[in-house]
Amino acid sequence: MRSPATDRTVGVLLPRDLPADRILPYARRAEESGFGAVWVVEDLGFRGGIAQAAAVLASTDRVRVGIGLLPAGARNVAFAALEIASLAQLFPGRVDVAVGHGMPHWMRSVGQWPRSPLTFLREYVDALRALLRGELTQRRGQYVHLDGVQLDPSALPDVVPDILAGVRGPKSLALSGEVADGTVLAEPVAPEYARAALGHISAARPHRLVAYNIASVDADPLAALAAARPGLEWIGEPDWHAHIAPLPFADELVALRAGCASREEFARRMPDDWVARLAVAGTPAQARDRLDGLRAAGVTDTVLAPVGPDPLKALDSLASVLDA
C-alpha cells in the first residue's frame, strides 16, 4: 500500500467492538494511509484504553495514539501517572491522553460517581500533570490525596504528553480551559458546536480542540449519507443536547426524537441535510469541505469514526480526504 504524507490534523477512531485480531492491522492500515493519529476509547464493558494504546504504539512507527478517554474515577491518579508515564517514555512524542468524568450511568454502576465531578476532575488533572513532571506531590483535596508521591527519575518521560479533558457541559468546558492542554469533544461536532464549546473553554493559553465525528466517504453522496445515518441514532438523547443546541434545527430535532418510538426510527427519519451537518459524510470533496469548516471553527484535530461492516475497508475511503 502507498504511504502518503501524514496529515497530522486528521486521525481515526479505533472501533470499540473491532474483533481483537483486526485491531493491529487496523492501526497499521491507518498509519500507512497517512492518518496522523489513532484514538482508542475506554467504554465500560469493552476494552481498556491503556492496553489498547500500548499495543497500537508498539505495532506502528510514527502515528500518534490518543486515549479518549480515561474516566477519572476508574484509577487512582498516582497509578494512572505510572501507566501514562510508561507509555510516554517508551513512545516519546506519540501519546495524547484525555481524562474526563466518564458517562454518569456507567460510573454510578461501578460506584465511582463523585458528589462534585468538577472538583474531582480539577484535582485529578492538576495532580496528574504534577506527577508526570516529576514533582514531589502533596495533595489534600476533597478527592485526591497524595502524601509525598513522586515518580522516580528513571520512570519520567522526556516528553510529557498533553493532558486533555473529555467533557461536554458548559462548566466542564470552562474547567478544561483552565486546567487542560486541550479538550476532546465526542461526536457529533458541527462547526456551531465547536465554536460554542470554545466560547465556554475560553483558554488563556494554547489549547487543542479534538473533535470526533461519524465519517463516511463515497463517490455517491447519498450512499455516504445512508451509511453515516445509523451512527447518529444516539444524538436525540438528553446527554447529547449540548451538541445539538447551537444548531438552527435543534428544536426540530428534539421534536422528531420525541415523536419516534426508537432511536432506529429517529435515525431513519432524520433529513439528509441534518446528517450532512452532523457527520463528515459525502464525496471526498464534500468531506474535505466539512474538515475545512471544522478547522475554520477552531478544531485542531479531527477524529473520524468509520461506519459500515468493514472498518478496514472504510479506512481506504476515508483516506481520500487527507491533504497530500
N, C-alpha and C positions, 0 to 999 in steps of 0.2 A: 504494500500500500504506500501511496505517496506520503511524504512528510512535509506538509506546508509550513510556512512560518506560523508561529504560535500567536493567536490573538489573546493577549493576557486579560482582556476585559470580558471575555465570554467563557463561561465554564458550563459543565453539565452536572446534573444531579444523578447520583447512583441510585437506581430504584431500590426501595427498601425491601421489596419482595423478589428481587432478582435471584434465580437459583444460584446456589453457592459456587457451582462450577463455572459460572459465567461472570462472576464478579471481577476477577483479574483480567480475563480477556476484554471485558467492557472498559476497564480503566486503561489498558494498553491501547485499545482502539481509539479512545478519546484523546490520548496523547498523540498518537500517530496522525489523527485527523486535524490536529492543530488547536484543540481547545486549551485554554490557559489554566483550567482548574477542573478538578473533580471534587464535588461536595458530597459528603456522606451524611446520612441522617441517623438519629438515635430515637426511634419511636418505640414506646413501650410494647413489648411482645415481639419485636423484630430483632435486629442485630445491634450490638454495641458500637458506638461511634469510634472509640479509640482503637478497638481491634480492627475495624474496617479501615480506618485511616492508616494504621501501621502496615497492613497488607498491601494497600494501594501504593503507598510510598515506596515500599520495598520492591514492588513489581514494575515500577516506572522509573524514568530517569530525570525528568525535568518538570513535569506538570505539578502545579501546586495542589495541595489537598486541604480542603476545608471541612471542619466538623461543625455541622449546623443542625441541631445544637446539643450541648450538654446541659441537662437540667441541673440547676444549682443544688436542688435538694437531693439529688441522687448520689453525690460524692462529697465527702469531706474535702474542704478546699486544699488542705496540705497534700492529700493523696492525689487529688486531681493535678496539682502542680507537679508531682513526681512524674505522672504519666505524660503530661504535656511537655515538660522539660526534656524527657527522654526522646519523644518524637522530634522536637526541635533540635536537639543535639545530634541525633542520628541523621536527620534530613534538613540541614540548615537552610533557612530561607524558603522552605516549601510548605510551611504549615500555617494555617489560619484556624482559629478556634472561636466559636461562638458559644456563649453561655446564656441561659435565659431562665424564665420561670418554669418552663415546661407546660404542657396542656393541663389546666386545672383538674379535670376529671381523672387524668392519669395519675397525677401527683397525689391527689386525695386517695386514690385507690391503693397507694402504697404507703399512706400515712406521712407524706412529706410535703404537704402544702402549708406554708407558714402563715401566721396571722397577718404579717406585713410583707408581702412578696417584694415590694420596692426596697424596703430596708434590707431584706436578706440579699437581694441582688447587688445593691450598693456595697455592702460589706464584703460580699464574695468576690466581686471583680477587683475591688481595692486590695484585698489580701492576696488574691491570685497573682496580680501584677507584681506586688512586692516580693513574693516568693520567687517568681521567675527571674527577677532581677538580682536574686541572691541576698536580699536584705534580711537581717535578723528581725523577725516579725513578732510583734506583740499586738494582740487584738483582744479587747474585752467588749465586743459588740453585743447586740441583742441576740444574734445568731451565730456569729463567727467568733470562736475562742481559740487563740493561739498564744502559747506561752514560750516565747523564745525559740520559735521554729525557723529553721534556715536550711536551704539546700546546700549540700556540700559543694565546694568549688568543682569537684570532678563531675558533678551532675548538671552544671549550669550550661545552658546553650549559648553559643556565641551570638546568635540572632534570636532575640526574644520575639516570639510570634505575636502578631496582632491579636488582641483580645476584643472580640466583637460581642454585642448583645443582640440576641434574637428576641425581639419584642414587637408589640403592635399597638398597645394603647397609648394615648397622649402622654400620660405621666411616665410610663415606662420609656417612651421615646425620649422624653426630656432627660431622664436619668441616663440613658445611653449617651446622649450628647455630652453629659458631664463626665462620665467615668470610663467610657469605652473608646476604642480606636475606630470603631465603625458599628454599623447596625445591619443586621440581616432581617429582611422583610420576607415573610412567607408569601407564597403565591395566593392570589394573583396580584401583580404590581403593575397598574396602569400609570402613565405619567402623572395623572392627577393625584394618585395616592402617594407617589414618590415625593411630589412637591409638598403635599400636606405633611408627610412624615418628616421631611427636612425642616419644615417650619416648626414642628414640635421639638426636633432634635436640637436645633439652634446651637451647634457646636462652636466653641471658640477657638478650636484648633483643627487641623486637617482630620477629616472624618470620612471613612469609606461608607458607601451605601450599597449593600449587596441585595439584589432583587431576584427572587425565584419567580419563574413563570412556566406554566404549561407551554409546550412548544411542539409544533407540527409544521413541517415544510413539505410542499408537494407542488409539482408543476400545475396541478389542478387546484385552484384555491378553495373550491367548495369541498374537495376531498380533505384538504388540510383542516378546514374548519370542522368538518364532521369528525375527524379523528381527535381533535382537541376537545370537543364538547364534553365527553364523559369525565375528563379531568377537572371540569369546573362544577361538578354536581354539588360540592360542599359549600359553595360560596354564598348560598342563600341562608345558611345557618347563622345564628346570632354571633358566634365567635368571629365571623368574617365581616361584621358590619363596618369596622374601621377601613377595610379595603374598598368597600363599595360606596361609602358615604360621600366621597368627593366627586363621584361620577354624576353626570347630568341625568342619567336614567336610574338613579339609586332607588327612588320611591317606586318606580315601575317594577324594578327587580324584586323588591321586598313584597310587593303585591302579587307578583307572579308566583313567588315561592309560597306565599300564604294560600294561593289557590291550587296548589299541586299536592297530591296525596303522597308523593315520594320525591326524593332527590333525583331519581332517574327521570321521572316525568318532568321535573323542573329543568333538567339539562336538555331534554328533548325539545321543550317548548321555547327555550331561550333563542331570541332572534340572532341571526348570523352576525349582524353588526355588533351586538354585545360580545359575542365570542371573539370577534376580531379585536375588540378593545381590551379584552381580559386575558388574552393569550398572545404569544408570539407565533402566529399561525397565518399561513398563506403561501404564496410563491416565494422563492428565495428573495426576490426584490422587495416584496411586501414585508417579509420578516426582517430584512435589513432596515427597512424604514421604521419598523417598530423598535428595533435596537437603537437606532439613531434618536428616536423620540425619547426613549428612556435615558439615554446619555444626556440629552438636552435638558431633561428634568432633574439631573443630578445623580443618576445612578452611575456608580463607578465600576461595578461588577454585576453582570447579568448571568444568572444560572438557569439554564434551560432544562426543564424536566421532560424527557421524551415520553411519548404515548404510543400505544399500539402493542401488539403481541410480541414484537421482536425488538427490544431496546437496542441491540447491537446494530441492527439494520437501520433503526431510526437515527443513530449517530451519523451515518453516512449522509442522510438527507439534511440533518441539522448542520453539518459541517459546511454546507453550501452557503451559509450566511456569514461565515467568517471572513474578516478582512484578509486580503492576500498579504 
